[in-house]
């Protein structure tokens, strides 16, 4: 199972929005270079859109043609890791008789 993280796309989108606001403010005060800030904001928004689409484009289908989407990945890595047998031998469960 492969878990695809979209944290980078969220960061790129937020940075694009912040730069778009900054570019608009710079443009209203007629500061030179506001065009470049707005262009960078546009590039970041396009990059964010592509990064959001990336998991959809690389999704793999199972035998029935369905794609499984995992929305809750909290604790996913801990559930897949095998537990060492040495821990269980050190602390055996007490038996009540």
Secondary structure, 3 states (H helix, E strand, C coil): CCCCCCHHHHHHHHHHHHHHHHHHHHHHCCCCCHHHHHHHHHHHHHHHHHHHHHHHHCCCCCCCCCCCCCCCCCCHHHHHCCCCHHHHHHCCCCCCC
